Amino acid sequence: MKRRTFAAAAVAILLSACASAGQRTTELTQSPGDQLAPFESSRISVAVQGSGPDVILIHGMNSHREVWDTTAAALDDRYRVHLLQINGFAGYEPQGNADGPVSAPVAEEIARYISAQHLARPAVIGHSMGGTIGLMLAARHPDTVGKLMVVDMFPFLGAMFGVQTAEAAAPIADGVRAQMVAAPAAARQQLIEQTITGMVGTEAARPRLVQHAMDSDLNVNANAFRELIASDLREEIANIRAPLKVLYVIPPQAPISPAQYDAYFHASYARAPQAQLVKIENSRHFIMIDQFDAFMGEVNAFLAE
């Protein structure tokens, strides 16, 4: 693998240094008849719709839960869908996510939510950073998650930067965080637009995703990305007992061959032998937008198993 080039591509794909948040507060909302208890959190809010078996949807870094709107609409006649919003992204106040790691404490908060709401081993679907959160949740609370789908995320992002351990990734992660915080404000929107273009092929969806990123809190974003680079879950995913499906794409910017990328992705999940890895063709990172029909086909089959 051309590690230096791959690392540069990783930064180009994922480094979206964002402007400070436009702030608004949120609280748990639900449709009539859900009968869920009030849930207070400084890290997440939850919107609930539909009825039936529980499905939790977790968005990625710089995203808004509305990225799941079409997915939730396709599910809520058969499932009770819990749409999480992580504070600090897409205009939501950072609150408890203002300092330090994001994914790990949010995973713990979701575990608390599942317990507080007496959800019986819900299905969890996470995109990008949301996939990392799902892996943490299922590995650290294996009796809590009924099944897990990860949408286009590695269990150790640091390997893309040419290192093989979390310890070796830590100084790289620190440098990336510093670079993000120091990025000139005037260049941020252009960088974000370039990043979103690389992540979603559907042009009509890009302006809204750009706005979500622009409205995300810079420090929360930088801290979250630092954590993703330095968190190595490759061994820990062996603790996952739930069925696991991983959807992935070959990014157009990848400086290695599709065969090499495939091999690397499969090797990353070697410690979770039950993992079913499915490559989605003709899509970029936001699979649920670029290939909605194929995505929902995989989701429906996954939930029906």
Buried (B, 14 or more C-beta within 10 A) or exposed (E): BEBEEBBBBBBBBBBBBBBEBBEEEBEBEBEEEBEBEEBEBBBBBBBBBBBEBBBBBBBBBBBBBBBBEBBBEBBBEBBBBBBBBBBBBBBBBBBBBBEEBBBBBBBBBBBBBBEBBEBEBBBBBBBBBBBBBBBBBBBBBEEBBBBBBBBBBBBBBBBBBBBEEBEBBBEBBEEBBEBBEEBEEEEBBEBBBEBBBBBBBBEEBBEBBBBBBBBBBBBBBBBBBBBBBBBBBBEBBEBBEBBBBBBBBBBEBBBBEEEBBBEBBBEBBEBBEEBBBBBBEEBBBBBBBBBBEBBBEBBEEBBEE
